[in-house]
Amino acid sequence: MIRLDTNYILRYLLNDNEKTATLAEEVILHKEVHIANEVWVEVVYVLEGVYDLEKEKISTVLRALIQADNIHVIDKYNLVKALEIFAQKKLDFVDCLLCAYAGVDEVYTFDKKLQKCVDTQKS
């Protein structure tokens, strides 16, 4: 299986370099690929922090990409849930992942905003 890094996904999503975007599109659309959660975190960070995209747009685009049959991730359900939380809350994406896992595992934090999210996932 092919593992993709952040830049590969960004070139595909942003289409900001024709040559690399075309290569990335071919792989992302037609090969079996694995994208680690750490890569998703970095993709979100770059799209929001560098390209200044709105959280809702990032969430929508990445959820659609994750749902493709050839895209493999660890725990697709909670990754999608984290992106949904990201679109709605004023939390960074890592905290959204932790919040998503709060429905399954215990999450300990001293972060008050994260704790509030965790508490809502438990109920």
C-alpha atoms as a printed R data frame, in Angstrom:
    type eleno elety resid chain resno       x      y       z
1   ATOM     1    CA   MET     A     1   0.000  0.000   0.000
2   ATOM     2    CA   ILE     A     2   1.120  3.560  -0.689
3   ATOM     3    CA   ARG     A     3   1.483  5.993   2.215
4   ATOM     4    CA   LEU     A     4   1.045  9.655   1.396
5   ATOM     5    CA   ASP     A     5   2.619 12.643   3.064
6   ATOM     6    CA   THR     A     6   1.072 16.027   3.684
7   ATOM     7    CA   ASN     A     7   2.517 17.719   0.610
8   ATOM     8    CA   TYR     A     8   1.063 15.094  -1.707
9   ATOM     9    CA   ILE     A     9  -2.415 15.709  -0.341
10  ATOM    10    CA   LEU     A    10  -1.978 19.477  -0.391
11  ATOM    11    CA   ARG     A    11  -0.883 19.507  -4.033
12  ATOM    12    CA   TYR     A    12  -3.982 17.471  -4.922
13  ATOM    13    CA   LEU     A    13  -6.359 19.668  -2.929
14  ATOM    14    CA   LEU     A    14  -4.877 23.032  -3.835
15  ATOM    15    CA   ASN     A    15  -3.891 22.296  -7.439
16  ATOM    16    CA   ASP     A    16  -1.233 24.993  -7.087
17  ATOM    17    CA   ASN     A    17   1.418 23.251  -9.179
18  ATOM    18    CA   GLU     A    18   0.130 21.616 -12.338
19  ATOM    19    CA   LYS     A    19   2.814 18.931 -12.561
20  ATOM    20    CA   THR     A    20   2.660 17.746  -8.966
21  ATOM    21    CA   ALA     A    21  -1.110 18.180  -8.733
22  ATOM    22    CA   THR     A    22  -1.559 15.885 -11.733
23  ATOM    23    CA   LEU     A    23   0.723 13.239 -10.213
24  ATOM    24    CA   ALA     A    24  -1.041 13.495  -6.859
25  ATOM    25    CA   GLU     A    25  -4.469 13.273  -8.477
26  ATOM    26    CA   GLU     A    26  -3.532 10.093 -10.341
27  ATOM    27    CA   VAL     A    27  -2.387  8.385  -7.155
28  ATOM    28    CA   ILE     A    28  -5.123  9.687  -4.851
29  ATOM    29    CA   LEU     A    29  -7.935  8.832  -7.233
30  ATOM    30    CA   HIS     A    30  -6.677  5.529  -8.625
31  ATOM    31    CA   LYS     A    31  -4.404  3.776  -6.108
32  ATOM    32    CA   GLU     A    32  -4.914  2.190  -2.723
33  ATOM    33    CA   VAL     A    33  -3.397  4.664  -0.283
34  ATOM    34    CA   HIS     A    34  -3.020  5.014   3.462
35  ATOM    35    CA   ILE     A    35  -2.999  8.405   5.128
36  ATOM    36    CA   ALA     A    36  -1.907  8.488   8.770
37  ATOM    37    CA   ASN     A    37  -3.800 10.590  11.295
38  ATOM    38    CA   GLU     A    38  -0.643 12.630  11.863
39  ATOM    39    CA   VAL     A    39  -0.737 13.600   8.189
40  ATOM    40    CA   TRP     A    40  -4.390 14.638   8.426
41  ATOM    41    CA   VAL     A    41  -3.479 16.844  11.395
42  ATOM    42    CA   GLU     A    42  -0.760 18.549   9.385
43  ATOM    43    CA   VAL     A    43  -3.023 18.963   6.337
44  ATOM    44    CA   VAL     A    44  -5.645 20.694   8.491
45  ATOM    45    CA   TYR     A    45  -2.993 22.867  10.138
46  ATOM    46    CA   VAL     A    46  -1.601 24.021   6.769
47  ATOM    47    CA   LEU     A    47  -4.991 24.599   5.144
48  ATOM    48    CA   GLU     A    48  -6.187 26.654   8.092
49  ATOM    49    CA   GLY     A    49  -2.986 28.384   9.180
50  ATOM    50    CA   VAL     A    50  -1.145 28.955   5.911
51  ATOM    51    CA   TYR     A    51  -3.928 29.083   3.311
52  ATOM    52    CA   ASP     A    52  -6.479 30.657   5.688
53  ATOM    53    CA   LEU     A    53  -9.335 28.391   4.589
54  ATOM    54    CA   GLU     A    54 -12.495 28.313   6.679
55  ATOM    55    CA   LYS     A    55 -12.901 25.400   9.064
56  ATOM    56    CA   GLU     A    56 -16.198 24.348   7.502
57  ATOM    57    CA   LYS     A    57 -14.658 24.148   4.032
58  ATOM    58    CA   ILE     A    58 -11.665 22.164   5.308
59  ATOM    59    CA   SER     A    59 -13.993 19.776   7.099
60  ATOM    60    CA   THR     A    60 -16.216 19.254   4.068
61  ATOM    61    CA   VAL     A    61 -13.377 18.661   1.607
62  ATOM    62    CA   LEU     A    62 -11.431 16.306   3.866
63  ATOM    63    CA   ARG     A    63 -14.497 14.299   4.899
64  ATOM    64    CA   ALA     A    64 -15.269 13.709   1.220
65  ATOM    65    CA   LEU     A    65 -11.703 12.602   0.560
66  ATOM    66    CA   ILE     A    66 -11.646 10.252   3.558
67  ATOM    67    CA   GLN     A    67 -14.855  8.578   2.390
68  ATOM    68    CA   ALA     A    68 -13.280  7.434  -0.906
69  ATOM    69    CA   ASP     A    69 -13.045  3.632  -1.025
70  ATOM    70    CA   ASN     A    70  -9.348  3.645  -1.910
71  ATOM    71    CA   ILE     A    71  -8.340  5.927   0.977
72  ATOM    72    CA   HIS     A    72  -7.386  3.967   4.084
73  ATOM    73    CA   VAL     A    73  -7.095  5.532   7.522
74  ATOM    74    CA   ILE     A    74  -7.033  4.330  11.076
75  ATOM    75    CA   ASP     A    75 -10.487  4.618  12.634
76  ATOM    76    CA   LYS     A    76 -12.352  6.365   9.823
77  ATOM    77    CA   TYR     A    77 -15.427  6.902  12.001
78  ATOM    78    CA   ASN     A    78 -13.595  8.983  14.626
79  ATOM    79    CA   LEU     A    79 -11.532 10.840  12.040
80  ATOM    80    CA   VAL     A    80 -14.720 11.953  10.269
81  ATOM    81    CA   LYS     A    81 -16.292 12.786  13.629
82  ATOM    82    CA   ALA     A    82 -13.253 14.893  14.522
83  ATOM    83    CA   LEU     A    83 -13.619 16.840  11.281
84  ATOM    84    CA   GLU     A    84 -17.286 17.438  12.082
85  ATOM    85    CA   ILE     A    85 -16.339 18.733  15.531
86  ATOM    86    CA   PHE     A    86 -13.590 20.880  13.961
87  ATOM    87    CA   ALA     A    87 -16.156 22.635  11.767
88  ATOM    88    CA   GLN     A    88 -18.317 23.474  14.784
89  ATOM    89    CA   LYS     A    89 -15.947 24.208  17.676
90  ATOM    90    CA   LYS     A    90 -13.161 26.655  18.386
91  ATOM    91    CA   LEU     A    91 -10.640 23.869  18.915
92  ATOM    92    CA   ASP     A    92  -7.557 22.884  17.002
93  ATOM    93    CA   PHE     A    93  -7.777 19.652  15.083
94  ATOM    94    CA   VAL     A    94  -5.719 17.573  17.527
95  ATOM    95    CA   ASP     A    95  -8.167 18.503  20.272
96  ATOM    96    CA   CYS     A    96 -11.032 17.586  17.954
97  ATOM    97    CA   LEU     A    97  -9.513 14.133  17.472
98  ATOM    98    CA   LEU     A    98  -9.239 13.718  21.232
99  ATOM    99    CA   CYS     A    99 -12.814 14.887  21.623
100 ATOM   100    CA   ALA     A   100 -14.001 12.370  19.020
101 ATOM   101    CA   TYR     A   101 -12.276  9.568  20.913
102 ATOM   102    CA   ALA     A   102 -14.013 10.632  24.126
103 ATOM   103    CA   GLY     A   103 -17.059  8.708  22.969
104 ATOM   104    CA   VAL     A   104 -14.994  5.516  23.178
105 ATOM   105    CA   ASP     A   105 -12.124  6.142  25.609
106 ATOM   106    CA   GLU     A   106 -11.506  8.310  28.622
107 ATOM   107    CA   VAL     A   107  -9.735 11.541  27.770
108 ATOM   108    CA   TYR     A   108  -7.897 13.419  30.510
109 ATOM   109    CA   THR     A   109  -7.086 17.074  29.975
110 ATOM   110    CA   PHE     A   110  -6.457 20.316  31.816
111 ATOM   111    CA   ASP     A   111  -7.691 22.280  28.781
112 ATOM   112    CA   LYS     A   112 -11.106 23.715  29.693
113 ATOM   113    CA   LYS     A   113 -12.352 24.047  26.089
114 ATOM   114    CA   LEU     A   114 -11.339 20.480  25.308
115 ATOM   115    CA   GLN     A   115 -12.894 19.240  28.556
116 ATOM   116    CA   LYS     A   116 -16.206 20.853  27.626
117 ATOM   117    CA   CYS     A   117 -16.127 19.056  24.268
118 ATOM   118    CA   VAL     A   118 -15.183 15.764  25.925
119 ATOM   119    CA   ASP     A   119 -18.066 16.120  28.377
120 ATOM   120    CA   THR     A   120 -20.550 16.584  25.522
121 ATOM   121    CA   GLN     A   121 -19.261 13.439  23.783
122 ATOM   122    CA   LYS     A   122 -19.783 11.323  26.905
123 ATOM   123    CA   SER     A   123 -23.459 12.206  27.196
